[in-house]
Amino acid sequence: MVTRGCRVESDGKCVLSSVQIAVQIAVIFAKIARHDYPREWPSLFSDLLGRLSGGDLLLQRRIYLVFHHALKELSSKRLTADQKNFAEVTSGSPNFPSHHSVLPPSQ
């Protein structure tokens, strides 16, 4: 039986799907990125990009999910310096490839 986004086992325990867990992990990464990027974790996006090559399709989807939530989180910051950092990340600055190379190829 499925209830409130989880599958209920015969013993009454709620079991989340792997997709729900992946989203929660991506949100956690995003919250950490909000506080640590760029001072404590300047290589965040290059680390993620480095994991894209050679990974299987599921790993690539999870990395794009982290990208999505991290960019969403960073876009909500309001301080001028933070907005400048976000603009650099999303505009294709020398330290980060343009959005065309980050998005998966169309199928």
Disulfide bonds with the S-S distance in Angstrom:
Cys6-Cys14 1.91
